[in-house]
């Protein structure tokens, strides 16, 4: 598995979750050089960017999550995180992590996040 995401689950509105994504050591030999991000796909909707982080550490967020979600990473552990707070039912989706290596985007399998009202 190139990228393994975990941490999803069922949470009430207003709650928090932290997603983790571990990258394959054989593919991502120097994780600090990779652009990385989290995407989500809700039923009936297109996959959208939630948060991204460049190799220089510059972060970007989707409009709907800015101020509530935080992306971070630990390059030594080849892991990226998505801290999600003040969750809303509209955040319900399958969340995917992704990383770019030499012009190719690798995707994790996804982890389900369900926010109940």
Residue pairs with C-beta under 8 A, 6 or more apart in sequence:
1 24
1 108
1 109
2 23
2 24
2 27
2 106
2 107
2 108
3 21
3 22
3 23
3 24
3 97
3 98
3 99
3 106
3 107
3 108
3 109
4 21
4 22
4 108
4 109
5 19
5 20
5 21
5 95
5 96
5 97
5 108
5 109
5 110
5 111
6 19
6 20
6 21
6 22
6 111
7 17
7 18
7 19
7 20
7 111
8 17
8 19
8 94
8 95
8 111
8 112
8 113
8 114
9 17
9 112
9 113
9 114
10 114
10 115
10 116
11 17
11 87
11 113
11 114
11 115
11 116
12 115
12 116
13 87
13 88
13 89
13 115
13 116
13 117
14 86
14 87
15 87
15 115
16 83
16 84
16 85
16 86
16 87
17 84
17 87
17 113
18 81
18 82
18 83
18 84
19 38
19 81
19 82
19 84
19 95
19 97
19 111
19 113
20 79
20 80
20 81
21 36
21 38
21 79
21 80
21 81
21 82
21 97
21 108
22 77
22 78
22 79
23 31
23 34
23 78
23 79
23 80
23 99
23 106
24 78
25 78
27 101
27 106
28 34
28 78
28 99
28 101
30 75
31 73
31 75
31 78
31 99
32 55
32 75
33 55
34 55
34 99
34 100
34 101
35 52
35 53
35 54
35 55
35 99
35 100
36 52
36 53
36 71
36 73
36 80
36 97
36 98
36 99
36 100
37 49
37 50
37 51
37 52
37 53
37 71
37 97
37 98
37 99
38 49
38 50
38 51
38 52
38 71
38 80
38 82
38 95
38 96
38 97
38 98
39 47
39 48
39 49
39 50
39 95
39 96
39 97
39 98
40 47
40 48
40 50
40 91
40 93
40 94
40 95
40 96
40 113
41 47
41 48
41 93
41 94
41 96
41 110
42 90
42 92
42 93
42 94
45 93
47 96
48 62
49 60
49 62
50 61
50 62
50 65
50 69
50 71
50 82
50 95
51 59
51 60
51 61
51 62
51 65
51 69
51 70
51 71
51 82
52 59
52 60
52 61
52 71
53 59
53 60
53 71
53 72
53 73
53 80
59 71
61 69
61 71
64 90
65 84
65 91
68 84
68 85
68 86
68 87
69 82
69 83
69 84
69 85
70 82
70 83
70 85
71 80
71 81
71 82
71 83
72 80
72 81
72 83
73 79
73 80
73 81
74 80
74 81
80 97
80 99
82 95
82 97
84 91
84 113
87 113
87 115
88 115
89 115
89 116
89 117
90 115
91 113
91 115
92 113
92 114
92 115
93 112
93 113
94 110
94 111
94 112
94 113
95 110
95 111
95 112
95 113
96 107
96 108
96 109
96 110
97 107
97 108
98 105
98 106
98 107
98 108
99 105
99 106
100 106
